[in-house]
Amino acid sequence: MLKFILALALTALIAAPALADGMDYAPRRYYPQRFYLPPEQHVIEVVQPPWSGNFIINGARFTARSPSCFGWAAGERIRLLAGDWNARCAVAVFYRWGLNELQREGAAGG
């Protein structure tokens, strides 16, 4: 038993300087990673019959409300300003990207 106590005391004397260096434990820091994605780009998928104002956008049917929407064609880039992409709204407002101009139009969902 005496050997065990002496070994314990000797270990404490040897380890004491290592514990007395005053270094604190540095916690792991969390650096949040942010992924920036480009804005969504949607197009008019189908206009059927052509120039009718009946569109399929993002898999949902939309009907044009103003006559200026009747000239929209399949493949034109659009952006949703108000409403829902899945046509769960009474009125959706889209921007149509034309030849260096931005045109604001409305279409009814359903």
C-alpha positions in Angstrom: 0.0 0.0 0.0 2.9 2.3 0.8 4.3 1.8 -2.8 0.9 2.8 -4.2 0.8 6.0 -2.2 4.4 6.9 -3.0 3.7 6.3 -6.8 0.6 8.5 -6.6 2.5 11.3 -4.8 5.4 11.1 -7.3 3.0 11.2 -10.2 1.3 14.3 -8.7 4.7 16.0 -8.3 5.7 15.3 -11.8 2.3 16.3 -13.4 2.0 19.5 -11.3 4.1 21.7 -13.6 2.1 20.5 -16.6 -1.2 21.6 -15.0 0.3 24.9 -13.7 1.0 26.5 -17.2 -2.2 28.6 -17.0 -3.5 27.6 -20.4 -7.3 27.6 -20.7 -9.2 25.2 -22.7 -10.1 26.8 -26.1 -13.6 25.9 -27.0 -14.4 25.0 -30.6 -15.7 28.0 -32.5 -18.6 27.7 -34.9 -18.2 29.5 -38.2 -21.5 29.4 -40.1 -21.2 28.6 -43.7 -23.5 30.6 -46.0 -24.2 29.4 -49.5 -25.5 32.1 -51.8 -27.6 30.8 -54.6 -28.6 32.7 -57.7 -32.2 33.9 -57.9 -34.7 31.5 -59.3 -35.1 31.5 -63.1 -38.5 30.3 -64.4 -39.8 30.2 -67.9 -43.2 29.9 -69.5 -43.4 26.2 -70.2 -46.4 25.9 -72.5 -48.9 28.3 -74.1 -51.8 26.3 -75.5 -53.2 27.2 -77.9 -50.5 29.6 -79.0 -51.2 33.3 -78.3 -54.3 32.5 -76.2 -53.2 33.6 -72.8 -53.4 30.1 -71.3 -50.0 29.3 -69.7 -48.4 26.5 -67.9 -45.8 27.9 -65.6 -43.9 25.7 -63.1 -46.4 22.9 -63.8 -49.5 25.0 -62.9 -52.1 26.6 -65.1 -52.4 30.4 -65.4 -54.8 32.5 -67.4 -53.9 35.9 -68.7 -56.0 38.8 -67.4 -54.8 41.6 -69.7 -54.6 41.5 -73.5 -50.9 42.4 -73.4 -50.2 39.0 -71.9 -51.6 37.2 -75.0 -48.3 37.8 -76.8 -46.3 35.8 -74.3 -44.5 32.7 -75.8 -43.2 29.5 -74.4 -39.6 29.7 -73.2 -39.7 33.4 -72.1 -38.1 34.1 -68.8 -40.4 35.4 -66.0 -40.3 36.3 -62.4 -43.1 36.1 -59.8 -43.8 39.3 -58.0 -47.1 38.4 -56.2 -49.0 35.2 -55.8 -48.0 31.6 -55.7 -46.0 29.4 -58.2 -48.5 26.6 -57.7 -51.5 28.7 -58.7 -53.0 28.6 -55.2 -54.0 32.3 -55.5 -56.6 34.4 -57.2 -54.2 36.7 -59.0 -50.5 36.3 -59.7 -48.3 39.1 -60.9 -45.3 38.2 -63.2 -42.4 40.2 -64.7 -41.6 39.1 -68.2 -38.0 39.8 -69.3 -38.1 41.1 -72.8 -35.6 42.7 -75.1 -33.8 44.9 -72.5 -37.1 45.8 -70.8 -39.1 44.7 -67.9 -42.8 44.2 -68.4 -45.2 43.8 -65.5 -48.3 41.7 -66.2 -51.0 39.9 -64.2 -52.4 36.4 -64.6 -55.1 34.5 -62.7 -54.2 31.2 -61.2 -56.4 28.2 -61.5 
